Amino acid sequence: MKSIMEIIGDFKRPCTCGHVHETAIQDIQVGSGLVNSVGNILKKNNFSENILLVADKNTLSASKGIGESLQDFKVEYKIYDEIRVADMNHVLELEEIIKDRDISILSVGTGSINDPCRLAAANQNKKLCIFATAPSMDGFASYSSPIVKNGFKSSYPAKSPEVIIGDTKILAKAPTYLKSAGFGDMVAKYIGLVDWEISSLLTNETYCERVAYLTRNAVDKLMSMADRVTAEDEETAGEIFKSLLMTGIGMSFMQNSRPASGSEHIIAHLMECIELRDGIIPNYHGEDVGVCTLKMLKYYNSLAKLDSINAGKEQVDWEDIYSFYGEMADDVKKLNQPKTVTDEVDPNELEEKWQEIRNIIKSIPDYDTIYSAMKKAGCKLTTEDIGKSEKLVEDCIKYSPYMRYRLTLLRLKDMIKG
């Protein structure tokens, strides 16, 4: 079996999609006890002798020994109590520490810690290493950072880390709810792949079969391990982490999140924005995404049952949409004016290609199959499980398609007349 770095090397050859598949990743290390080798790994990859270690109290506690492994470096620490949501203020805070200095960043943790580090490192052109503490999300290798700015969550072009390290001892001991959240984030890729392929079919958006296969293969593999996700087992934790890495590498190759997120992620992002506005700390990302995936699977499966459709130009009550978004309306307007993403979709072509769209939907596991796997993996499954009101979830399903300039099957709902 090829290593992840060998797979990355294979993608350097010319691709029929016309996209150049490059990544900044120089080294990926997954193994037992690697927390004690972090310093040596950074040295091997020519990191600065000055290191800013960014963590929160929980992730630093989980990574005992990491400080000692850096004894040959000059280490500064930025330790947060906890970061549940990455905010632009975190990014600016980190940039202030690293700007105009010869210093590299070591991010110890997962998404909400990694994302500000990824963007700050990109903006200040610094090397970045991510030391993962839980197999809880797929963005370790991503080129983008979902960041909240003025209450609106957007994905910003950032950087993929030069080095990624996963200590299987630490990953295996991660709380089960984080492992389950990681599974919920992974099964969402099925929806993301469907949305991406349909968009390519209707708008000629760049779509790479090789990258899609890479992502699909990683998700399929994790699905086969559903009943082992929460086990405190190093081998399983390592395999799950590698699967998560592969989908992140797919995003890295495309330099966007298309291979790994679709309508379900946008819905979850909108829920987070509303909760933050209302002073509520959101759930772990994969918990909300998993439930939104089930919602979208049920809807997409129902569309696949339609033998044919009547399609028309999108008819949207923009006043109602902007009213719903309130203080976020200006950000939404920028994404839908002077044109919207559906302007590129010809209703006649949508009708003509409906059978192909049905086949794309049917190419992924159905609702019942994924529900069963998520249940085995200990995932949250219902609106009630994630502590949301049914009205909030339904509102976010209704209004989320306008939050991104990205074509999804959900965004086509106003064009599909049944």
FISEMAR-934764 format. One record per residue (C-alpha): residue number from 1; residue in three letters; x, y, z. Coordinates in Angstrom, 2 decimals. Layout:
# residues N
NODE,NUM,ALA,X,Y,Z
...
END
This chain:
# residues 418
NODE,1,MET,0.00,0.00,0.00
NODE,2,LYS,1.32,3.43,-0.94
NODE,3,SER,2.10,6.00,1.74
NODE,4,ILE,0.28,9.32,1.75
NODE,5,MET,3.42,11.10,0.56
NODE,6,GLU,3.72,8.63,-2.35
NODE,7,ILE,0.11,9.38,-3.30
NODE,8,ILE,0.88,13.09,-3.23
NODE,9,GLY,3.84,12.42,-5.52
NODE,10,ASP,1.61,10.56,-7.99
NODE,11,PHE,-0.62,13.62,-8.34
NODE,12,LYS,2.26,15.76,-9.60
NODE,13,ARG,1.92,14.27,-13.07
NODE,14,PRO,-0.25,16.16,-15.59
NODE,15,CYS,-3.99,15.71,-14.99
NODE,16,THR,-6.76,15.52,-17.57
NODE,17,CYS,-8.84,18.00,-15.52
NODE,18,GLY,-6.37,20.70,-16.52
NODE,19,HIS,-5.69,21.64,-12.90
NODE,20,VAL,-2.17,21.58,-11.48
NODE,21,HIS,-2.38,19.49,-8.31
NODE,22,GLU,0.16,20.94,-5.94
NODE,23,THR,0.39,21.05,-2.19
NODE,24,ALA,2.73,22.70,0.28
NODE,25,ILE,2.91,19.52,2.35
NODE,26,GLN,6.49,18.30,2.71
NODE,27,ASP,6.10,15.65,5.36
NODE,28,ILE,3.33,13.62,7.00
NODE,29,GLN,4.15,11.47,10.01
NODE,30,VAL,1.62,9.12,11.62
NODE,31,GLY,2.80,6.74,14.32
NODE,32,SER,2.95,5.80,17.98
NODE,33,GLY,4.77,8.12,20.40
NODE,34,LEU,5.56,10.83,17.84
NODE,35,VAL,4.89,13.55,20.42
NODE,36,ASN,8.46,12.93,21.57
NODE,37,SER,9.86,13.43,18.06
NODE,38,VAL,8.20,16.69,17.07
NODE,39,GLY,11.42,18.70,17.45
NODE,40,ASN,13.39,16.29,15.25
NODE,41,ILE,10.66,16.33,12.59
NODE,42,LEU,10.63,20.14,12.52
NODE,43,LYS,14.43,20.21,12.26
NODE,44,LYS,14.37,17.78,9.35
NODE,45,ASN,11.94,20.06,7.56
NODE,46,ASN,14.00,23.22,8.14
NODE,47,PHE,11.66,25.04,10.49
NODE,48,SER,12.91,28.22,12.14
NODE,49,GLU,14.69,27.89,15.47
NODE,50,ASN,11.95,30.17,16.81
NODE,51,ILE,8.61,28.41,17.27
NODE,52,LEU,5.23,29.80,18.26
NODE,53,LEU,3.26,26.93,19.78
NODE,54,VAL,-0.48,27.58,19.60
NODE,55,ALA,-2.89,25.39,21.57
NODE,56,ASP,-5.68,25.50,24.09
NODE,57,LYS,-5.47,24.06,27.59
NODE,58,ASN,-7.11,20.79,26.56
NODE,59,THR,-4.95,20.12,23.50
NODE,60,LEU,-1.76,21.07,25.32
NODE,61,SER,-2.66,18.70,28.17
NODE,62,ALA,-3.31,15.92,25.65
NODE,63,SER,0.14,16.46,24.12
NODE,64,LYS,2.32,15.89,27.15
NODE,65,GLY,5.97,15.78,26.17
NODE,66,ILE,5.71,18.11,23.20
NODE,67,GLY,7.46,20.94,25.02
NODE,68,GLU,10.40,18.70,25.95
NODE,69,SER,10.75,17.56,22.35
NODE,70,LEU,11.35,21.20,21.37
NODE,71,GLN,14.30,21.73,23.71
NODE,72,ASP,16.56,22.78,20.82
NODE,73,PHE,14.13,25.54,19.78
NODE,74,LYS,13.24,28.90,21.26
NODE,75,VAL,9.57,28.36,21.99
NODE,76,GLU,6.86,30.93,22.66
NODE,77,TYR,3.43,29.79,23.75
NODE,78,LYS,-0.01,31.14,22.88
NODE,79,ILE,-2.40,29.06,24.95
NODE,80,TYR,-6.12,29.76,24.83
NODE,81,ASP,-8.59,28.54,27.42
NODE,82,GLU,-10.65,27.07,24.59
NODE,83,ILE,-11.44,27.97,20.99
NODE,84,ARG,-14.73,26.52,19.82
NODE,85,VAL,-15.10,28.91,16.87
NODE,86,ALA,-12.22,30.41,14.91
NODE,87,ASP,-12.61,34.19,14.74
NODE,88,MET,-10.75,36.78,12.68
NODE,89,ASN,-9.57,38.34,15.94
NODE,90,HIS,-7.62,35.13,16.64
NODE,91,VAL,-5.96,35.46,13.24
NODE,92,LEU,-4.99,39.11,13.80
NODE,93,GLU,-3.71,38.26,17.27
NODE,94,LEU,-1.40,35.57,15.89
NODE,95,GLU,-0.25,37.77,13.02
NODE,96,GLU,0.76,40.45,15.48
NODE,97,ILE,3.04,37.95,17.23
NODE,98,ILE,4.72,36.54,14.10
NODE,99,LYS,4.95,39.48,11.68
NODE,100,ASP,8.44,40.72,10.71
NODE,101,ARG,10.09,37.82,12.54
NODE,102,ASP,11.94,34.63,11.67
NODE,103,ILE,9.48,32.28,13.34
NODE,104,SER,7.41,29.21,12.47
NODE,105,ILE,4.05,28.06,13.87
NODE,106,LEU,3.29,24.76,15.57
NODE,107,SER,-0.49,24.35,15.89
NODE,108,VAL,-1.43,21.74,18.50
NODE,109,GLY,-5.05,20.66,18.17
NODE,110,THR,-7.74,20.41,15.53
NODE,111,GLY,-9.92,22.69,13.39
NODE,112,SER,-10.74,25.70,15.54
NODE,113,ILE,-7.09,26.00,16.58
NODE,114,ASN,-5.61,25.06,13.21
NODE,115,ASP,-7.72,27.47,11.13
NODE,116,PRO,-6.46,30.79,12.60
NODE,117,CYS,-2.90,29.43,12.45
NODE,118,ARG,-3.36,28.43,8.81
NODE,119,LEU,-4.58,31.89,7.79
NODE,120,ALA,-2.07,33.82,9.91
NODE,121,ALA,0.80,31.71,8.55
NODE,122,ALA,-0.40,32.33,4.99
NODE,123,ASN,-0.75,36.08,5.49
NODE,124,GLN,2.71,36.38,7.05
NODE,125,ASN,4.41,33.69,4.92
NODE,126,LYS,5.51,31.49,7.82
NODE,127,LYS,6.01,27.74,7.96
NODE,128,LEU,3.30,25.75,9.68
NODE,129,CYS,3.17,22.37,11.36
NODE,130,ILE,-0.07,20.85,12.62
NODE,131,PHE,0.15,18.36,15.47
NODE,132,ALA,-3.26,16.69,15.59
NODE,133,THR,-4.78,15.77,18.93
NODE,134,ALA,-8.02,14.13,17.73
NODE,135,PRO,-9.36,12.54,14.52
NODE,136,SER,-12.27,14.98,14.66
NODE,137,MET,-12.26,16.74,11.27
NODE,138,ASP,-10.75,16.56,7.80
NODE,139,GLY,-9.18,19.98,7.36
NODE,140,PHE,-5.64,19.25,8.53
NODE,141,ALA,-4.27,19.46,4.97
NODE,142,SER,-6.73,22.05,3.67
NODE,143,TYR,-5.81,25.26,1.84
NODE,144,SER,-8.76,27.16,3.32
NODE,145,SER,-9.80,28.36,6.75
NODE,146,PRO,-13.43,28.82,7.84
NODE,147,ILE,-13.28,31.97,9.94
NODE,148,VAL,-15.99,34.11,11.53
NODE,149,LYS,-15.65,37.84,10.82
NODE,150,ASN,-18.26,40.28,12.11
NODE,151,GLY,-20.60,37.37,12.74
NODE,152,PHE,-20.39,35.94,9.20
NODE,153,LYS,-18.56,32.68,8.59
NODE,154,SER,-16.57,32.49,5.36
NODE,155,SER,-13.85,30.20,4.01
NODE,156,TYR,-10.66,32.19,3.42
NODE,157,PRO,-7.82,31.07,1.14
NODE,158,ALA,-5.08,30.09,3.58
NODE,159,LYS,-2.23,27.60,3.41
NODE,160,SER,-1.74,23.92,3.72
NODE,161,PRO,0.83,23.09,6.41
NODE,162,GLU,4.31,21.98,5.45
NODE,163,VAL,4.21,19.26,8.13
NODE,164,ILE,1.38,17.20,9.68
NODE,165,ILE,1.97,14.89,12.65
NODE,166,GLY,-0.43,12.39,14.19
NODE,167,ASP,0.58,10.47,17.30
NODE,168,THR,-1.68,7.41,17.33
NODE,169,LYS,-1.41,7.11,21.14
NODE,170,ILE,-2.91,10.58,21.52
NODE,171,LEU,-5.43,10.15,18.70
NODE,172,ALA,-6.67,6.87,20.21
NODE,173,LYS,-7.25,8.53,23.60
NODE,174,ALA,-9.24,11.44,22.16
NODE,175,PRO,-12.76,11.78,23.59
NODE,176,THR,-15.27,9.57,21.80
NODE,177,TYR,-17.51,12.55,20.97
NODE,178,LEU,-14.65,14.09,18.96
NODE,179,LYS,-14.09,10.84,17.06
NODE,180,SER,-17.80,10.63,16.30
NODE,181,ALA,-17.78,14.25,15.14
NODE,182,GLY,-14.93,13.36,12.78
NODE,183,PHE,-17.05,10.58,11.30
NODE,184,GLY,-19.95,12.98,10.83
NODE,185,ASP,-17.66,15.39,9.01
NODE,186,MET,-16.42,12.58,6.76
NODE,187,VAL,-19.76,11.17,5.60
NODE,188,ALA,-20.65,14.71,4.53
NODE,189,LYS,-18.18,14.22,1.67
NODE,190,TYR,-20.78,12.13,-0.14
NODE,191,ILE,-23.01,15.20,-0.44
NODE,192,GLY,-20.04,17.39,-1.33
NODE,193,LEU,-19.02,15.07,-4.16
NODE,194,VAL,-22.57,14.97,-5.53
NODE,195,ASP,-22.85,18.76,-5.48
NODE,196,TRP,-19.44,19.19,-7.11
NODE,197,GLU,-20.15,16.77,-9.97
NODE,198,ILE,-23.59,18.25,-10.63
NODE,199,SER,-22.13,21.76,-10.70
NODE,200,SER,-19.53,20.61,-13.22
NODE,201,LEU,-22.26,19.03,-15.33
NODE,202,LEU,-24.32,22.24,-15.44
NODE,203,THR,-21.75,25.04,-15.27
NODE,204,ASN,-18.47,23.45,-16.45
NODE,205,GLU,-16.89,24.09,-13.07
NODE,206,THR,-13.53,22.33,-12.88
NODE,207,TYR,-14.08,18.76,-11.68
NODE,208,CYS,-11.30,16.23,-11.22
NODE,209,GLU,-12.20,12.56,-11.26
NODE,210,ARG,-8.86,11.64,-9.68
NODE,211,VAL,-9.40,13.97,-6.70
NODE,212,ALA,-13.04,12.89,-6.41
NODE,213,TYR,-11.92,9.25,-6.37
NODE,214,LEU,-9.30,10.03,-3.71
NODE,215,THR,-11.97,11.55,-1.49
NODE,216,ARG,-14.57,8.88,-2.21
NODE,217,ASN,-12.12,6.09,-1.48
NODE,218,ALA,-11.21,7.67,1.88
NODE,219,VAL,-14.87,8.04,2.89
NODE,220,ASP,-15.76,4.52,1.78
NODE,221,LYS,-12.87,3.16,3.83
NODE,222,LEU,-13.99,5.04,6.92
NODE,223,MET,-17.58,3.84,6.40
NODE,224,SER,-16.31,0.27,6.60
NODE,225,MET,-14.80,1.10,10.00
NODE,226,ALA,-17.94,2.69,11.49
NODE,227,ASP,-18.22,0.22,14.36
NODE,228,ARG,-14.58,0.84,15.37
NODE,229,VAL,-14.55,4.65,15.32
NODE,230,THR,-14.93,5.16,19.07
NODE,231,ALA,-12.56,2.37,20.12
NODE,232,GLU,-9.41,3.35,22.02
NODE,233,ASP,-7.21,1.50,19.56
NODE,234,GLU,-4.07,2.96,18.01
NODE,235,GLU,-4.28,1.09,14.71
NODE,236,THR,-7.89,2.17,14.16
NODE,237,ALA,-7.15,5.77,15.20
NODE,238,GLY,-4.25,5.87,12.75
NODE,239,GLU,-6.35,4.56,9.87
NODE,240,ILE,-9.16,7.01,10.63
NODE,241,PHE,-6.67,9.88,10.76
NODE,242,LYS,-5.20,8.88,7.41
NODE,243,SER,-8.67,8.79,5.87
NODE,244,LEU,-9.34,12.28,7.23
NODE,245,LEU,-6.01,13.43,5.83
NODE,246,MET,-6.82,12.14,2.36
NODE,247,THR,-9.97,14.26,2.03
NODE,248,GLY,-8.04,17.28,3.26
NODE,249,ILE,-5.34,16.58,0.69
NODE,250,GLY,-8.08,16.49,-1.96
NODE,251,MET,-9.04,20.02,-0.91
NODE,252,SER,-5.38,20.98,-0.97
NODE,253,PHE,-5.02,19.69,-4.54
NODE,254,MET,-7.97,21.81,-5.73
NODE,255,GLN,-7.09,24.71,-3.40
NODE,256,ASN,-10.74,24.92,-2.36
NODE,257,SER,-13.17,22.89,-0.28
NODE,258,ARG,-15.21,21.53,-3.22
NODE,259,PRO,-14.09,17.88,-2.86
NODE,260,ALA,-15.16,17.77,0.77
NODE,261,SER,-18.13,20.04,1.44
NODE,262,GLY,-21.46,20.85,-0.11
NODE,263,SER,-24.88,22.05,0.94
NODE,264,GLU,-24.64,20.31,4.31
NODE,265,HIS,-21.60,22.37,5.35
NODE,266,ILE,-23.19,25.63,4.28
NODE,267,ILE,-26.28,24.86,6.36
NODE,268,ALA,-24.09,24.09,9.38
NODE,269,HIS,-22.10,27.31,8.87
NODE,270,LEU,-25.29,29.36,8.83
NODE,271,MET,-26.51,27.69,12.03
NODE,272,GLU,-23.21,28.58,13.67
NODE,273,CYS,-23.49,32.22,12.56
NODE,274,ILE,-27.00,32.52,13.99
NODE,275,GLU,-26.00,30.88,17.27
NODE,276,LEU,-22.97,33.16,17.62
NODE,277,ARG,-25.20,36.17,16.97
NODE,278,ASP,-27.48,34.95,19.75
NODE,279,GLY,-24.61,34.35,22.17
NODE,280,ILE,-24.72,30.55,21.89
NODE,281,ILE,-21.51,28.52,21.61
NODE,282,PRO,-21.96,26.17,18.61
NODE,283,ASN,-21.54,22.41,18.75
NODE,284,TYR,-18.50,20.64,17.45
NODE,285,HIS,-18.46,21.15,13.70
NODE,286,GLY,-18.84,17.47,12.73
NODE,287,GLU,-21.89,17.01,14.97
NODE,288,ASP,-23.93,19.65,13.13
NODE,289,VAL,-22.54,18.67,9.73
NODE,290,GLY,-23.48,15.02,10.28
NODE,291,VAL,-27.11,15.86,11.04
NODE,292,CYS,-27.25,18.26,8.08
NODE,293,THR,-25.86,15.47,5.89
NODE,294,LEU,-28.76,13.22,6.87
NODE,295,LYS,-31.21,16.03,6.09
NODE,296,MET,-29.68,16.53,2.65
NODE,297,LEU,-29.53,12.80,1.93
NODE,298,LYS,-33.24,12.51,2.59
NODE,299,TYR,-33.95,15.46,0.26
NODE,300,TYR,-31.52,14.34,-2.47
NODE,301,ASN,-32.88,10.79,-2.36
NODE,302,SER,-36.41,12.17,-2.85
NODE,303,LEU,-35.24,14.12,-5.93
NODE,304,ALA,-33.65,10.99,-7.37
NODE,305,LYS,-37.10,9.37,-7.41
NODE,306,LEU,-38.40,11.95,-9.89
NODE,307,ASP,-38.37,10.52,-13.41
NODE,308,SER,-38.39,13.99,-14.91
NODE,309,ILE,-38.70,17.62,-13.88
NODE,310,ASN,-39.93,20.94,-15.20
NODE,311,ALA,-37.28,23.59,-14.70
NODE,312,GLY,-37.42,27.36,-14.80
NODE,313,LYS,-35.31,30.35,-13.93
NODE,314,GLU,-34.73,30.84,-10.23
NODE,315,GLN,-37.46,32.92,-8.62
NODE,316,VAL,-36.22,34.33,-5.32
NODE,317,ASP,-37.72,36.75,-2.80
NODE,318,TRP,-34.50,38.63,-2.09
NODE,319,GLU,-36.19,40.99,0.34
NODE,320,ASP,-37.20,38.02,2.48
NODE,321,ILE,-33.67,36.55,2.27
NODE,322,TYR,-31.92,39.76,3.24
NODE,323,SER,-34.42,40.26,6.05
NODE,324,PHE,-33.56,36.83,7.42
NODE,325,TYR,-29.81,37.53,7.34
NODE,326,GLY,-30.19,40.90,9.08
NODE,327,GLU,-26.73,42.26,9.92
NODE,328,MET,-25.18,39.62,7.63
NODE,329,ALA,-27.24,40.77,4.63
NODE,330,ASP,-24.48,42.91,3.12
NODE,331,ASP,-22.17,39.88,2.94
NODE,332,VAL,-24.91,37.84,1.27
NODE,333,LYS,-25.63,40.63,-1.24
NODE,334,LYS,-21.98,40.61,-2.33
NODE,335,LEU,-22.33,36.93,-3.22
NODE,336,ASN,-25.52,37.37,-5.23
NODE,337,GLN,-25.05,40.70,-7.01
NODE,338,PRO,-24.70,41.62,-9.84
NODE,339,LYS,-25.25,37.95,-10.71
NODE,340,THR,-26.02,34.75,-8.86
NODE,341,VAL,-24.48,31.34,-9.32
NODE,342,THR,-27.71,30.02,-10.85
NODE,343,ASP,-27.46,32.53,-13.71
NODE,344,GLU,-25.01,30.04,-15.23
NODE,345,VAL,-27.62,27.24,-15.25
NODE,346,ASP,-29.85,26.81,-18.31
NODE,347,PRO,-33.27,25.42,-17.24
NODE,348,ASN,-33.54,23.45,-20.49
NODE,349,GLU,-30.18,21.83,-19.86
NODE,350,LEU,-31.23,21.05,-16.29
NODE,351,GLU,-34.21,19.15,-17.64
NODE,352,GLU,-32.15,17.40,-20.32
NODE,353,LYS,-29.49,16.28,-17.86
NODE,354,TRP,-31.87,15.20,-15.10
NODE,355,GLN,-31.22,11.49,-15.66
NODE,356,GLU,-27.48,12.08,-15.27
NODE,357,ILE,-28.16,14.05,-12.09
NODE,358,ARG,-30.31,11.20,-10.74
NODE,359,ASN,-27.48,8.76,-11.45
NODE,360,ILE,-24.99,10.99,-9.62
NODE,361,ILE,-27.26,11.06,-6.56
NODE,362,LYS,-27.71,7.28,-6.72
NODE,363,SER,-23.94,6.75,-6.90
NODE,364,ILE,-23.55,7.42,-3.17
NODE,365,PRO,-24.91,5.40,-0.23
NODE,366,ASP,-28.53,6.22,0.58
NODE,367,TYR,-29.98,7.76,3.72
NODE,368,ASP,-30.63,4.46,5.52
NODE,369,THR,-27.11,3.17,4.89
NODE,370,ILE,-25.42,6.31,6.16
NODE,371,TYR,-27.80,6.66,9.11
NODE,372,SER,-26.91,3.13,10.18
NODE,373,ALA,-23.16,3.79,9.87
NODE,374,MET,-23.42,7.04,11.83
NODE,375,LYS,-25.34,5.26,14.57
NODE,376,LYS,-22.58,2.65,14.83
NODE,377,ALA,-20.00,5.43,15.04
NODE,378,GLY,-21.81,7.08,17.94
NODE,379,CYS,-22.77,10.17,15.94
NODE,380,LYS,-25.56,12.57,16.77
NODE,381,LEU,-28.40,11.85,14.39
NODE,382,THR,-31.30,14.23,14.91
NODE,383,THR,-32.09,17.90,15.35
NODE,384,GLU,-32.88,17.14,18.98
NODE,385,ASP,-29.49,15.41,19.43
NODE,386,ILE,-27.65,18.59,18.44
NODE,387,GLY,-29.84,20.79,20.62
NODE,388,LYS,-31.39,22.78,17.78
NODE,389,SER,-34.99,23.80,17.25
NODE,390,GLU,-36.63,22.33,14.18
NODE,391,LYS,-37.44,25.86,13.02
NODE,392,LEU,-33.79,26.93,13.13
NODE,393,VAL,-32.69,23.93,11.09
NODE,394,GLU,-35.48,24.33,8.53
NODE,395,ASP,-34.78,28.07,8.23
NODE,396,CYS,-31.09,27.37,7.66
NODE,397,ILE,-31.90,24.78,5.00
NODE,398,LYS,-34.14,27.33,3.29
NODE,399,TYR,-31.80,30.33,3.43
NODE,400,SER,-28.30,28.81,3.40
NODE,401,PRO,-27.98,28.35,-0.41
NODE,402,TYR,-27.54,32.11,-0.81
NODE,403,MET,-24.66,32.27,1.69
NODE,404,ARG,-22.05,31.06,-0.82
NODE,405,TYR,-21.37,31.63,-4.49
NODE,406,ARG,-21.42,27.89,-5.01
NODE,407,LEU,-23.82,25.73,-6.96
NODE,408,THR,-25.31,22.85,-5.00
NODE,409,LEU,-28.29,20.64,-5.65
NODE,410,LEU,-30.04,22.45,-2.80
NODE,411,ARG,-29.45,25.79,-4.55
NODE,412,LEU,-31.32,24.41,-7.56
NODE,413,LYS,-34.49,23.87,-5.51
NODE,414,ASP,-36.08,27.09,-6.79
NODE,415,MET,-35.45,26.01,-10.39
NODE,416,ILE,-36.92,22.51,-10.02
NODE,417,LYS,-40.69,22.59,-10.43
NODE,418,GLY,-41.25,18.84,-10.07
END
